[in-house]
Amino acid sequence: MQQQHENNKVWLFDESELLTRHTTVVHSPDAYLQAPKTIGDPTYGGDGDDLYLGGAIREGGALELHSREAIGLLAQYAAVGVVYGCLPALVYPVYVKYMNFAGYEAASYSVLITICWSFKVFLGMLSDCFPIGGYKRRPYMLIGWAVCLACMCLMAFVPFPDPYLGRGLGLSAAASSKVRGGDLSNLTADQKRLVNVDAASEANYWILLSSLGSFGYMLADVAADAMVVEYAHREPIHIRGRLQSAIYAVRYAFSMLPLLVVGICMNGPEYDGSFTWSISPNVVFALLIAPCALAIWATLFLIVEDRGVKPHVRSYLWNLWSLLRLRVMWQICAFRFFSNFFYKFDSTATPIIPSLWANVQPLTKSLFAVANALLTSVAIYICGRYGLNWNWRITIALATIGVMTIDGTILMLTTWNVVREDLPAGIRFIVSGYCAVEIADIGNEGVVFGLVTTIVNLATPFSTVCYKLISSYLTLSPKDLAADTYDVRLQVTYSYAIAYGFKLASFAFLPLLPPQKAAVQKLKRTGGSSTVAAFAVLLVFSVALTFSIVTNLMALFPQTSCYRIAGGNGLPRVKNNVTICG
């Protein structure tokens, strides 16, 4: 009886004993330097060791792309592609044409709907550390898509403001450009009543809800990214990155759908288009309800996730700090931030030139954007199908040079300025995903992938603030561009010369990027660590994030939008004989 009683006991064990030899989780800052039994270490195993030969990081086998789990993940990224493709696409027809935003205001809208991506690292940490009901990923997908769905409903069912140029004005292209520049002197009293001079100031409701909706689908995307890293760890090194390439090819492919809708259906008189009909922005927001609902359904019925053990937050943070101290982490973060900071330099004339100089209609711009998204999707597919073992440095350099050459030709000949950043940006993004998979440990997939991608997301608004500050010293306002003088065109040329110079300067940081997956593993194992570098990463991250948020919010409000730090020209702004800024 005593023996039987002892057999019925419940024995407790240390959760750390569950870790297999595949893990690289550490419990001291220098564990990577002291422990020889890590992936890729020459002392790890012999010729028959799967990991030594470049096997998977964790067990389970590579995910079949036609399986239920894969289809569920692909549905998440298809929905992200639709929403993420639509909201930025509205900047030209809705905010530049319909609402008559100035260049700096349009740039700030673009930043506000993407600034939430700078918080991916925190939401990745939330997903890693605080499972809901025992699940780390699925609940956050549901919450994120529910928030996005609610925002789309609120924007769909509240009437959108009247356009800046109402129907019935019957102005020529030249006359419309002058009116958009603020010159109403040639209009009759009846025509002036059709001009909604307050249109730009009435858009804040939709801008803020678009930002909140972006936060929602970004939360779902963060959870999905962490799950993708887990699946990628199960792939052998020679095909690792296949799943990532598939999901991002799907994301870019589905981003073409809203571009077609925006280009064809928002090409009426209110948008300076050639069609006699068009749809309201409310209809577009209503259409975005569908992908949100589809993503929620896929999360409930297709996504497969096992219950996990809630990690100890203190140990999790210590392991994260240990990882942040490693050279592989801060070196790749430095590459991602500085390279993309220089590469993302642009001119505030970019969204205005097609409208005032080339009179490009939304349909034309959207069709070129569709072609660009298709090209990017195909390029990522090719990377996943044939280029998983290409040299990352050479791939990024060739993609950037090729697109800059094409873009420069188009810009100078037609000023359409639509094939600009997406192709090399897509290549850079997928390479960062490959790096994150190699760096991430078991248990911190969300925060590591979030950190590596957050760095570049943060560089974009920070770069936007800087190029808006530079452009504010040039004559690039809508009124100046509407005048279309030789001096103004010379100023625009200067602004693009500066932007292209910064893009070329981004090549200086390519040596910081390891050339391939095996090089990342080796750098992780032998690269050493630095507490100073880790603190520097945290400091730069905090300062840049705060600076970007504050300055871009300033551009939205009349009382602060004239300041150079917000992208204004630094001159006082007067409305109805009252100084409202400066």
C-alpha positions as CSV (number, residue, x, y, z in Angstrom):
1,M,0.0,0.0,0.0
2,Q,2.8,2.4,0.8
3,Q,4.4,1.7,-2.5
4,Q,1.1,2.3,-4.3
5,H,0.6,5.6,-2.4
6,E,4.1,6.8,-3.5
7,N,3.3,6.1,-7.1
8,N,0.2,8.4,-6.9
9,K,2.3,11.4,-6.0
10,V,2.6,14.4,-8.3
11,W,6.2,15.3,-8.9
12,L,7.2,18.9,-9.7
13,F,10.0,19.7,-12.1
14,D,12.0,22.7,-13.3
15,E,10.5,24.0,-16.5
16,S,14.0,24.7,-17.8
17,E,14.5,21.0,-18.1
18,L,12.0,21.0,-20.9
19,L,14.4,23.0,-23.1
20,T,15.9,20.8,-25.8
21,R,19.4,21.2,-27.2
22,H,17.9,23.2,-30.1
23,T,17.3,26.2,-27.9
24,T,19.6,29.1,-27.5
25,V,17.9,30.7,-24.5
26,V,20.5,32.1,-22.1
27,H,20.4,33.0,-18.4
28,S,23.5,35.1,-18.2
29,P,24.9,37.9,-20.3
30,D,27.9,35.9,-21.5
31,A,26.3,32.5,-21.9
32,Y,26.6,32.7,-25.7
33,L,30.3,33.1,-25.3
34,Q,30.8,30.4,-22.6
35,A,28.5,27.6,-23.8
36,P,30.0,25.6,-26.7
37,K,26.8,23.6,-27.4
38,T,25.1,26.0,-29.6
39,I,23.8,25.8,-33.2
40,G,26.6,26.0,-35.8
41,D,29.4,25.5,-33.2
42,P,32.1,23.3,-34.6
43,T,32.3,21.4,-31.3
44,Y,28.5,20.7,-31.3
45,G,28.4,17.5,-33.2
46,G,29.9,15.4,-36.0
47,D,29.1,14.6,-39.6
48,G,25.8,13.0,-38.6
49,D,24.5,15.8,-36.5
50,D,21.4,17.4,-38.3
51,L,21.8,20.7,-36.6
52,Y,25.5,20.9,-37.4
53,L,24.7,20.2,-41.0
54,G,22.2,23.1,-41.1
55,G,19.0,21.4,-39.8
56,A,16.0,23.0,-38.2
57,I,16.2,25.0,-35.0
58,R,13.3,23.2,-33.4
59,E,11.4,20.0,-33.9
60,G,8.1,19.6,-35.7
61,G,9.0,19.6,-39.4
62,A,8.5,22.2,-42.1
63,L,5.0,23.5,-42.5
64,E,3.2,22.4,-45.6
65,L,2.0,25.5,-47.5
66,H,-1.3,23.9,-48.4
67,S,-2.1,22.8,-44.8
68,R,-4.9,24.3,-42.7
69,E,-2.4,26.1,-40.4
70,A,-0.6,27.7,-43.4
71,I,-3.9,28.8,-45.0
72,G,-4.9,30.4,-41.7
73,L,-1.7,32.4,-41.6
74,L,-1.9,33.3,-45.3
75,A,-5.4,34.7,-44.6
76,Q,-4.0,36.9,-41.9
77,Y,-1.5,38.4,-44.2
78,A,-4.0,38.7,-47.1
79,A,-6.2,40.8,-44.8
80,V,-3.2,42.9,-43.7
81,G,-2.3,43.4,-47.3
82,V,-5.8,44.8,-48.1
83,V,-6.0,47.2,-45.2
84,Y,-2.4,48.2,-45.3
85,G,-2.6,48.7,-49.0
86,C,-5.8,50.8,-48.8
87,L,-5.1,53.3,-46.0
88,P,-1.9,54.7,-47.5
89,A,-3.4,54.6,-51.0
90,L,-6.0,57.1,-49.9
91,V,-3.4,59.9,-49.3
92,Y,-3.4,61.0,-53.0
93,P,-7.1,60.8,-54.1
94,V,-8.7,61.6,-50.7
95,Y,-6.3,63.8,-48.7
96,V,-4.3,65.5,-51.5
97,K,-7.1,65.9,-54.1
98,Y,-10.4,65.6,-52.2
99,M,-9.3,67.4,-49.0
100,N,-6.5,69.5,-50.6
101,F,-3.8,68.7,-48.0
102,A,-0.5,70.5,-48.2
103,G,2.5,68.3,-48.8
104,Y,3.6,68.3,-45.2
105,E,0.1,67.4,-44.1
106,A,-0.1,64.5,-46.5
107,A,3.3,63.2,-45.3
108,S,2.1,63.4,-41.7
109,Y,-1.0,61.4,-42.5
110,S,1.2,58.7,-44.0
111,V,3.3,58.7,-40.9
112,L,0.4,58.6,-38.5
113,I,-1.1,55.5,-40.1
114,T,2.2,53.7,-39.9
115,I,3.7,55.2,-36.6
116,C,2.0,52.4,-34.7
117,W,4.3,49.9,-36.3
118,S,7.1,51.5,-34.2
119,F,5.5,49.8,-31.1
120,K,5.7,46.3,-32.5
121,V,8.4,45.4,-30.0
122,F,6.2,46.2,-27.0
123,L,3.2,44.2,-28.5
124,G,5.6,41.4,-29.3
125,M,6.7,41.3,-25.7
126,L,3.0,41.4,-24.6
127,S,2.2,38.4,-26.8
128,D,5.3,36.5,-25.6
129,C,4.8,37.1,-21.9
130,F,1.0,37.3,-21.3
131,P,-0.9,34.5,-22.9
132,I,-4.7,34.8,-22.7
133,G,-6.4,31.5,-21.8
134,G,-3.1,29.8,-22.3
135,Y,-2.7,31.0,-25.9
136,K,0.0,33.5,-26.9
137,R,-1.0,34.4,-30.4
138,R,-4.7,33.7,-31.4
139,P,-6.3,36.0,-28.7
140,Y,-4.2,38.9,-29.8
141,M,-5.1,38.3,-33.5
142,L,-8.8,38.4,-32.5
143,I,-8.4,41.6,-30.4
144,G,-6.5,43.4,-33.1
145,W,-8.9,42.5,-35.9
146,A,-11.9,43.4,-33.7
147,V,-10.4,46.9,-33.1
148,C,-9.7,47.4,-36.8
149,L,-13.2,46.2,-37.7
150,A,-14.8,48.7,-35.2
151,C,-12.8,51.6,-36.7
152,M,-13.7,50.7,-40.2
153,C,-17.4,50.7,-39.2
154,L,-17.1,54.1,-37.5
155,M,-15.5,55.6,-40.5
156,A,-18.0,53.9,-42.9
157,F,-21.1,55.2,-41.2
158,V,-20.2,58.8,-40.4
159,P,-20.7,61.1,-43.4
160,F,-17.4,62.3,-44.9
161,P,-16.8,66.1,-45.3
162,D,-17.5,67.9,-48.5
163,P,-14.6,68.0,-51.0
164,Y,-12.4,71.0,-51.4
165,L,-13.5,71.5,-55.0
166,G,-17.2,70.7,-55.3
167,R,-19.0,69.4,-58.3
168,G,-20.1,72.1,-60.7
169,L,-17.1,74.3,-60.6
170,G,-16.1,73.4,-64.2
171,L,-12.6,74.7,-63.9
172,S,-9.7,73.9,-66.2
173,A,-6.7,72.1,-65.0
174,A,-4.7,75.3,-64.7
175,A,-7.5,77.1,-62.9
176,S,-7.9,74.2,-60.5
177,S,-4.2,74.3,-59.7
178,K,-4.5,78.0,-58.8
179,V,-7.5,77.4,-56.6
180,R,-5.7,74.5,-54.8
181,G,-2.8,76.9,-54.2
182,G,-5.2,79.2,-52.4
183,D,-5.9,81.8,-55.2
184,L,-9.7,82.3,-55.3
185,S,-9.5,85.7,-56.9
186,N,-10.8,84.6,-60.3
187,L,-13.8,82.8,-59.0
188,T,-17.4,84.1,-58.9
189,A,-19.3,84.3,-55.7
190,D,-21.3,81.1,-56.6
191,Q,-18.1,79.3,-57.4
192,K,-16.5,80.3,-54.1
193,R,-19.4,78.7,-52.3
194,L,-18.5,75.4,-53.9
195,V,-15.0,75.6,-52.5
196,N,-14.7,74.0,-49.0
197,V,-11.7,76.0,-47.7
198,D,-11.9,74.2,-44.3
199,A,-11.8,70.7,-45.8
200,A,-8.3,69.9,-44.6
201,S,-9.1,70.8,-41.0
202,E,-12.2,68.6,-41.0
203,A,-10.3,65.4,-41.7
204,N,-8.9,64.7,-38.2
205,Y,-11.7,62.3,-37.2
206,W,-10.8,60.0,-40.1
207,I,-7.1,60.4,-39.6
208,L,-7.3,59.4,-35.9
209,L,-9.6,56.4,-36.6
210,S,-7.3,55.3,-39.4
211,S,-4.4,55.4,-37.0
212,L,-6.3,53.4,-34.4
213,G,-7.5,50.9,-37.0
214,S,-3.8,50.6,-38.1
215,F,-2.9,49.8,-34.5
216,G,-5.5,47.0,-34.5
217,Y,-4.4,45.1,-37.5
218,M,-0.8,45.7,-36.5
219,L,-1.5,43.9,-33.2
220,A,-2.8,41.0,-35.2
221,D,0.2,41.1,-37.5
222,V,2.6,41.0,-34.6
223,A,1.0,37.9,-33.2
224,A,1.1,36.3,-36.7
225,D,4.7,37.3,-37.2
226,A,5.7,35.5,-33.9
227,M,3.8,32.4,-35.1
228,V,5.6,32.5,-38.4
229,V,9.0,32.6,-36.6
230,E,8.0,29.5,-34.7
231,Y,7.1,27.7,-37.9
232,A,10.3,29.0,-39.7
233,H,12.4,27.5,-36.8
234,R,11.1,24.1,-38.0
235,E,12.5,24.6,-41.5
236,P,16.0,23.3,-42.4
237,I,18.4,26.0,-43.1
238,H,18.5,25.5,-46.9
239,I,14.8,26.3,-47.1
240,R,14.4,28.4,-44.1
241,G,12.6,31.6,-45.2
242,R,10.2,29.8,-47.6
243,L,7.2,30.4,-45.4
244,Q,8.1,34.0,-44.8
245,S,8.5,34.7,-48.5
246,A,5.1,33.1,-49.1
247,I,3.2,35.2,-46.6
248,Y,4.8,38.5,-47.7
249,A,4.3,37.7,-51.3
250,V,0.6,37.1,-50.5
251,R,0.5,40.4,-48.5
252,Y,1.8,42.4,-51.4
253,A,-0.4,40.6,-53.9
254,F,-3.5,41.4,-52.0
255,S,-2.5,45.0,-51.6
256,M,-3.3,45.3,-55.3
257,L,-7.0,44.9,-54.7
258,P,-7.6,48.2,-52.8
259,L,-5.3,50.0,-55.2
260,L,-7.6,49.0,-58.1
261,V,-10.7,50.0,-56.2
262,V,-9.2,53.4,-55.2
263,G,-7.9,54.0,-58.7
264,I,-11.1,53.1,-60.6
265,C,-13.8,54.2,-58.2
266,M,-12.2,57.4,-56.9
267,N,-11.5,59.0,-60.2
268,G,-14.5,61.4,-60.4
269,P,-14.6,65.3,-60.4
270,E,-14.1,65.5,-56.6
271,Y,-10.8,63.7,-57.0
272,D,-9.8,65.7,-60.2
273,G,-10.4,62.6,-62.2
274,S,-11.9,62.0,-65.7
275,F,-14.9,59.9,-64.7
276,T,-18.4,61.4,-64.3
277,W,-19.0,59.0,-61.3
278,S,-17.1,58.1,-58.2
279,I,-17.6,56.6,-54.7
280,S,-17.4,58.3,-51.4
281,P,-14.6,57.6,-49.0
282,N,-17.2,56.0,-46.7
283,V,-17.8,53.2,-49.3
284,V,-14.1,52.4,-49.2
285,F,-14.0,52.1,-45.4
286,A,-17.1,49.9,-45.6
287,L,-15.4,47.6,-48.1
288,L,-12.5,47.2,-45.6
289,I,-15.0,45.6,-43.1
290,A,-14.8,42.4,-45.3
291,P,-11.1,41.5,-44.8
292,C,-11.3,42.2,-41.1
293,A,-14.2,39.8,-40.8
294,L,-12.4,37.2,-42.9
295,A,-9.3,37.4,-40.7
296,I,-11.4,36.9,-37.6
297,W,-13.0,33.8,-39.1
298,A,-9.6,32.4,-40.1
299,T,-8.3,33.0,-36.6
300,L,-11.2,31.2,-35.0
301,F,-11.4,28.2,-37.4
302,L,-8.0,27.8,-39.2
303,I,-5.2,29.0,-37.0
304,V,-3.8,26.1,-34.9
305,E,-2.0,26.9,-31.6
306,D,-1.1,24.7,-28.7
307,R,-1.5,26.0,-25.1
308,G,1.8,27.2,-23.7
309,V,3.3,27.8,-20.3
310,K,3.3,31.4,-19.2
311,P,7.0,32.5,-18.9
312,H,8.4,34.2,-15.8
313,V,8.6,37.8,-16.8
314,R,11.8,38.5,-14.8
315,S,13.6,35.6,-16.5
316,Y,12.2,36.6,-19.9
317,L,13.4,40.2,-19.5
318,W,16.8,39.1,-18.4
319,N,17.2,36.8,-21.4
320,L,16.0,39.6,-23.7
321,W,18.6,41.9,-22.2
322,S,21.3,39.2,-22.7
323,L,20.2,38.9,-26.3
324,L,20.2,42.7,-26.8
325,R,23.8,42.9,-25.6
326,L,24.9,40.5,-28.3
327,R,26.7,42.0,-31.3
328,V,24.5,40.2,-33.7
329,M,21.5,42.0,-32.3
330,W,22.7,45.6,-32.1
331,Q,24.7,45.4,-35.3
332,I,21.6,44.3,-37.3
333,C,19.5,46.9,-35.5
334,A,22.1,49.6,-36.4
335,F,22.0,48.5,-40.1
336,R,18.2,48.5,-40.1
337,F,17.9,51.9,-38.6
338,F,20.6,53.9,-40.3
339,S,20.3,52.3,-43.7
340,N,16.5,52.9,-43.8
341,F,16.8,56.3,-42.3
342,F,19.0,57.4,-45.3
343,Y,17.0,55.3,-47.8
344,K,13.6,56.8,-46.8
345,F,14.7,60.4,-47.5
346,D,12.2,62.0,-49.8
347,S,10.8,65.5,-50.7
348,T,7.6,67.0,-49.5
349,A,6.9,67.9,-53.1
350,T,6.3,64.2,-53.8
351,P,2.6,64.0,-53.3
352,I,1.9,67.4,-54.8
353,I,3.9,67.3,-58.1
354,P,1.6,64.7,-59.7
355,S,-1.4,66.8,-58.8
356,L,-0.3,70.3,-59.8
357,W,2.3,69.8,-62.5
358,A,1.3,66.5,-64.3
359,N,-2.4,66.6,-63.4
360,V,-2.1,62.8,-62.8
361,Q,-5.5,61.3,-62.2
362,P,-6.0,58.8,-59.4
363,L,-6.6,56.0,-61.9
364,T,-3.2,56.5,-63.6
365,K,-1.4,56.6,-60.3
366,S,-3.2,53.6,-58.9
367,L,-2.5,51.5,-62.0
368,F,1.2,52.2,-61.6
369,A,1.0,51.4,-57.9
370,V,-0.7,48.1,-58.8
371,A,2.1,47.3,-61.2
372,N,4.6,48.2,-58.5
373,A,2.8,45.9,-55.9
374,L,2.7,43.1,-58.4
375,L,6.4,43.5,-59.2
376,T,7.3,43.5,-55.5
377,S,5.2,40.4,-54.8
378,V,6.9,38.6,-57.7
379,A,10.3,39.7,-56.5
380,I,9.6,38.3,-53.0
381,Y,8.3,35.1,-54.4
382,I,11.5,34.7,-56.5
383,C,13.6,35.4,-53.4
384,G,11.7,32.6,-51.6
385,R,11.8,30.2,-54.5
386,Y,15.3,30.7,-55.9
387,G,17.1,33.2,-53.7
388,L,17.0,31.9,-50.1
389,N,20.8,31.6,-50.2
390,W,21.6,34.7,-52.2
391,N,24.0,37.2,-50.8
392,W,21.8,39.7,-48.9
393,R,24.1,42.7,-49.4
394,I,24.4,42.3,-53.2
395,T,20.6,41.6,-53.5
396,I,19.7,44.8,-51.7
397,A,22.3,46.9,-53.5
398,L,21.2,45.7,-57.0
399,A,17.5,46.1,-56.2
400,T,18.1,49.7,-54.9
401,I,20.2,50.8,-57.8
402,G,17.9,49.3,-60.4
403,V,14.8,51.0,-59.0
404,M,16.5,54.3,-58.5
405,T,17.5,54.3,-62.1
406,I,14.0,53.6,-63.3
407,D,12.5,56.1,-60.8
408,G,14.9,58.8,-61.8
409,T,14.0,58.4,-65.4
410,I,10.2,58.5,-64.8
411,L,10.5,61.4,-62.4
412,M,12.4,63.6,-64.8
413,L,10.4,62.7,-67.8
414,T,6.8,62.5,-66.5
415,T,6.9,63.5,-62.8
416,W,4.5,60.6,-62.0
417,N,6.8,59.5,-59.3
418,V,5.0,56.3,-58.4
419,V,7.6,53.5,-58.8
420,R,9.9,54.7,-56.0
421,E,10.5,52.6,-52.9
422,D,8.4,49.5,-52.6
423,L,10.5,47.0,-54.5
424,P,13.9,47.5,-52.7
425,A,11.9,48.2,-49.5
426,G,10.2,44.8,-49.9
427,I,13.6,43.1,-50.4
428,R,15.0,44.9,-47.3
429,F,12.0,43.8,-45.3
430,I,12.1,40.2,-46.2
431,V,15.8,40.1,-45.5
432,S,15.2,41.5,-42.0
433,G,12.7,38.7,-41.5
434,Y,15.3,36.2,-42.4
435,C,17.7,37.8,-39.9
436,A,15.0,37.8,-37.1
437,V,14.4,34.1,-37.4
438,E,18.1,33.3,-37.0
439,I,18.4,35.7,-33.9
440,A,15.2,34.7,-32.1
441,D,15.3,32.2,-29.2
442,I,12.5,29.8,-28.3
443,G,10.0,31.8,-26.3
444,N,10.9,35.4,-27.4
445,E,9.9,35.1,-31.1
446,G,7.4,38.0,-30.9
447,V,9.7,40.6,-29.3
448,V,12.8,39.7,-31.4
449,F,10.9,39.9,-34.7
450,G,9.2,43.0,-33.4
451,L,12.5,44.7,-32.4
452,V,14.2,44.0,-35.7
453,T,11.3,45.3,-37.7
454,T,10.4,48.1,-35.3
455,I,13.8,49.7,-35.8
456,V,13.1,50.2,-39.5
457,N,9.5,51.3,-38.9
458,L,10.9,53.9,-36.5
459,A,13.5,55.1,-39.0
460,T,10.8,55.9,-41.5
461,P,8.9,58.6,-39.5
462,F,12.2,59.9,-38.1
463,S,13.5,60.2,-41.7
464,T,10.2,61.9,-42.7
465,V,10.6,64.5,-40.0
466,C,14.1,65.2,-41.1
467,Y,13.3,65.6,-44.8
468,K,10.3,67.7,-44.0
469,L,12.6,70.0,-42.0
470,I,15.0,70.3,-45.0
471,S,12.2,70.8,-47.5
472,S,10.7,73.6,-45.3
473,Y,13.7,75.8,-46.3
474,L,12.9,75.3,-50.0
475,T,9.9,76.9,-51.9
476,L,7.8,73.7,-52.1
477,S,4.4,74.8,-50.8
478,P,1.3,74.1,-52.9
479,K,1.1,77.8,-53.8
480,D,4.7,77.8,-55.0
481,L,4.3,74.7,-57.0
482,A,1.1,76.0,-58.5
483,A,3.1,79.0,-59.8
484,D,5.3,76.6,-61.7
485,T,8.2,79.0,-62.2
486,Y,11.8,78.1,-63.2
487,D,13.1,78.9,-59.7
488,V,10.4,76.6,-58.2
489,R,11.4,73.7,-60.5
490,L,15.0,74.3,-59.5
491,Q,14.1,74.1,-55.9
492,V,12.3,70.8,-56.5
493,T,15.3,69.5,-58.3
494,Y,17.5,70.4,-55.3
495,S,15.1,68.6,-53.0
496,Y,15.3,65.4,-55.1
497,A,19.0,65.6,-55.4
498,I,19.3,65.7,-51.6
499,A,16.9,62.8,-51.3
500,Y,18.8,60.6,-53.9
501,G,22.1,61.5,-52.3
502,F,20.8,60.2,-48.9
503,K,19.5,57.0,-50.6
504,L,22.9,56.3,-52.1
505,A,24.5,57.0,-48.7
506,S,22.4,54.1,-47.3
507,F,24.9,51.7,-49.1
508,A,27.5,52.7,-46.5
509,F,25.8,50.6,-43.9
510,L,25.5,47.4,-45.9
511,P,28.7,45.9,-44.3
512,L,26.8,45.8,-41.1
513,L,24.4,43.2,-42.6
514,P,25.7,39.6,-42.5
515,P,25.6,38.1,-46.0
516,Q,23.5,35.0,-45.2
517,K,21.7,33.0,-42.5
518,A,24.8,31.0,-41.5
519,A,26.8,34.2,-41.0
520,V,24.1,35.4,-38.6
521,Q,24.4,32.2,-36.6
522,K,28.1,32.5,-36.5
523,L,27.9,36.2,-35.4
524,K,25.5,35.3,-32.7
525,R,27.9,32.6,-31.4
526,T,31.2,34.4,-31.7
527,G,30.4,38.1,-32.0
528,G,30.8,39.0,-28.4
529,S,28.6,41.4,-26.4
530,S,28.5,45.0,-25.3
531,T,26.4,46.6,-22.6
532,V,27.2,50.1,-23.9
533,A,25.9,49.2,-27.4
534,A,22.7,47.7,-25.8
535,F,22.1,50.9,-23.9
536,A,22.8,52.9,-27.1
537,V,20.1,51.0,-28.9
538,L,17.6,51.6,-26.2
539,L,18.5,55.3,-26.0
540,V,18.2,55.9,-29.8
541,F,15.0,54.0,-29.9
542,S,13.4,56.0,-27.1
543,V,14.5,59.4,-28.4
544,A,13.6,58.8,-32.0
545,L,10.2,57.4,-31.1
546,T,9.3,60.3,-28.9
547,F,10.6,62.9,-31.4
548,S,8.8,61.3,-34.3
549,I,5.4,61.1,-32.6
550,V,5.5,64.6,-31.3
551,T,6.7,66.4,-34.5
552,N,4.3,64.5,-36.8
553,L,1.3,65.2,-34.5
554,M,2.3,68.9,-34.6
555,A,1.8,68.9,-38.4
556,L,-1.9,68.0,-38.0
557,F,-3.0,71.0,-36.0
558,P,-3.1,74.6,-37.4
559,Q,-1.7,76.1,-34.2
560,T,1.6,74.2,-34.6
561,S,1.8,73.1,-38.3
562,C,3.8,76.2,-39.4
563,Y,6.9,75.4,-37.4
564,R,9.8,74.0,-39.3
565,I,10.1,71.0,-37.0
566,A,6.6,70.0,-38.0
567,G,7.4,70.5,-41.7
568,G,6.1,74.1,-42.1
569,N,8.0,77.0,-43.6
570,G,8.6,78.7,-40.3
571,L,6.5,81.7,-41.2
572,P,3.4,82.9,-39.3
573,R,0.1,81.5,-40.6
574,V,-2.8,83.9,-40.8
575,K,-6.5,82.9,-41.2
576,N,-9.3,85.5,-41.3
577,N,-6.8,88.2,-40.2
578,V,-5.9,86.2,-37.1
579,T,-2.5,84.6,-36.6
580,I,-3.1,81.0,-35.8
581,C,0.5,79.8,-35.8
582,G,3.7,81.5,-35.1
